[in-house]
Amino acid sequence: MIGISENAKTQVDKLMSDADLTADYFLRVSVVGGGCSGLTYKMDFDNEDQPEDQVFEDKGLKIVTDLKSFLYLCGTELEFSRGLDGQGFYFNNPNASRTCGCGESFAV
């Protein structure tokens, strides 16, 4: 499963509302190669399911990822911080063996 914290859910809802996205849109998360640790997280809004998508729902939000990314994201929770280090989304990923200093990339 891929989950989302209350703070992150609030921010995602706000972004979707600001972009005037309809209820058929969902949050797509994935992992792509890159970054200083080797793998980078990617988030976007989408309204088209793809073959082999893994679909989850947490706190009323549909979260979708491709099968390959799910292997890296299983058990991950999307968080949102307003801390002194800056404001933004980050992934609490129990599968990551290390992350870069900015939190944008990881390795397994």
C-alpha positions in Angstrom: 0.0 0.0 0.0 1.0 3.6 -0.5 -0.5 6.0 2.0 -0.8 9.8 2.6 -0.7 11.8 5.8 -3.5 14.3 6.7 -1.2 17.3 6.0 -0.3 15.9 2.5 -3.9 15.1 1.7 -4.9 18.6 2.6 -2.2 20.0 0.2 -3.1 17.6 -2.6 -6.8 18.6 -2.3 -5.8 22.3 -2.4 -3.6 21.8 -5.5 -6.4 19.8 -7.3 -8.9 22.5 -6.4 -6.6 25.3 -7.6 -6.1 23.5 -10.9 -9.9 23.0 -11.3 -9.4 19.2 -11.7 -12.5 17.2 -11.8 -13.3 14.2 -9.5 -12.0 11.7 -12.0 -8.4 12.9 -11.5 -6.1 11.1 -9.0 -2.6 11.3 -7.7 0.0 9.4 -9.7 3.3 8.7 -7.9 6.3 7.0 -9.5 10.0 6.4 -9.3 12.3 7.4 -12.1 16.1 7.1 -12.5 18.1 10.2 -11.6 19.2 12.4 -8.7 22.3 12.1 -6.6 21.2 8.9 -5.0 20.1 7.1 -8.1 16.2 7.2 -8.0 13.9 10.1 -7.9 10.2 10.4 -6.8 7.7 11.8 -9.3 4.2 13.1 -8.5 1.5 14.3 -10.9 -2.2 14.3 -11.4 -3.7 12.0 -14.0 -7.1 10.8 -15.1 -6.2 7.7 -17.2 -5.5 4.3 -15.8 -2.7 2.4 -17.4 -2.3 -1.4 -17.7 -0.7 -2.9 -14.6 -1.4 0.2 -12.5 -1.5 -0.5 -8.8 -4.4 1.5 -7.3 -4.8 2.5 -3.6 -7.1 4.7 -1.7 -6.2 6.4 1.5 -8.2 9.1 3.3 -10.6 9.3 0.3 -7.8 10.0 -2.2 -7.0 7.6 -5.1 -3.3 7.0 -5.4 -2.0 5.2 -8.4 1.5 3.9 -9.3 2.9 1.7 -12.0 4.0 -1.9 -11.1 7.7 -1.2 -11.4 7.5 1.9 -9.1 5.4 0.0 -6.6 8.3 -2.3 -6.0 10.2 0.7 -4.6 7.2 2.4 -3.0 5.5 -0.4 -1.2 4.7 0.8 2.4 5.6 4.4 1.6 3.6 7.3 3.0 3.5 10.7 1.3 4.0 13.5 3.8 3.9 17.3 3.7 6.1 19.6 5.9 5.9 23.2 6.7 9.1 23.1 8.8 12.1 25.3 9.0 13.9 23.2 6.4 11.3 24.4 3.8 7.8 23.6 2.8 7.0 20.6 0.5 6.1 17.1 -0.1 8.4 14.2 0.9 8.2 10.4 0.8 8.6 8.4 4.0 9.9 5.3 2.3 10.8 2.3 4.5 12.5 0.7 1.4 15.1 3.5 1.0 18.6 2.5 2.2 19.8 6.1 1.8 18.5 9.5 0.7 20.2 12.6 -0.5 20.5 15.7 1.6 17.5 17.4 -0.1 15.3 14.3 0.1 14.6 14.4 -3.6 16.3 11.1 -4.4 17.0 7.7 -2.8 18.6 4.4 -3.2 17.5 0.9 -2.2 
